[in-house]
Amino acid sequence: MKQYNIAVVGLGATGSVLAAALLGKFPDTVCVGRNPGAGAKLEEGGIRVSGAIQHQAPVKTYISQIRELKNYHPDLVFLATKTFHLQSVLRELEAVYRPGLKLIATQNGLGAEDLIADKFGEDAVFRMSLNYGASLTGIGEVETAFFNPPNHLGSLTGQNDELGSDIAKMLTAGGLETEIVDDIKFSVWKKMIMKCTMASICAVTDKTIKDALDFPPTREIADACFQEAVSVAKAMGYDFGPDYLDQALAYLAKVGVHRDSMCFDIDHKRPTEIDFLGAKIVEYARQKDIATPFYQAMTNMVKGIESNYLEVGSRNAEVGSGEKKEGEKLRR
């Protein structure tokens, strides 16, 4: 296996677990976060992952500006930011990108890899479907609720199998069992139907996955959403067979006590990833002229909840800006 210069962009829960797995075997992995003040703490204490996955990894290099990556000449960049940050991340990566650099999308949701391919070309993109759940409890502190191996990895072109095999081996060596697959979008859709369905229901009701599936009214919504999503997937060319829903529910039974990340986004009044989850299913359904009334309702309810704090925050910022300008006029 060749030696690669590696970077992980985004040190939330998902990115921290990835970084810890890579740092254990590749200690020069560059960690890129948004908090300039996190560097000293990470370089002092490293990243500690507990729960279903366990790691303790030192951090040698932390930077808070993506453009600084050009000084480290990365060959592989794992993108683990929230999907709503992806467009701005890709703009910043323009200063870093060079032919041969590979970008590995690890985000939840549908369509992230397509955005990257639109910017840098399909040959530059790998996509991962991650099968673990994690939550960030502090800087460099992650609690993992479950890991149902393996993770899946694939390229968009099928021309990078040797490199893909190397990446899978790196992650597996670091304790994150990963397999390369021929059709990564198939794997992404297979998992994301579950995520797209349950995230909105859990976010609106503030229930865990288990509670939402055990409570008859929300289970009725989940069953309807699953049927809609499977119909959309088939129209997009992804047929998972007659036993898929039984398999999906068995998978969810293993992670049932897990609180979906969208619940935490709403708790902390952050933007959610709804545009790449339920809203993406609705978007594809409209392209295929498929009715998805349950998905549309759940998506719109999440957007309604989100607007309660995002619009207030925006208005407060505008008021603050106006007061500042008025104060400047008075001073003049």
Order of alpha helices (4+ residues) and beta strands (2+ residues): beta-alpha-beta-alpha-beta-beta-beta-beta-alpha-beta-alpha-beta-beta-beta-beta-alpha-beta-alpha-alpha-alpha-alpha-alpha-alpha-alpha
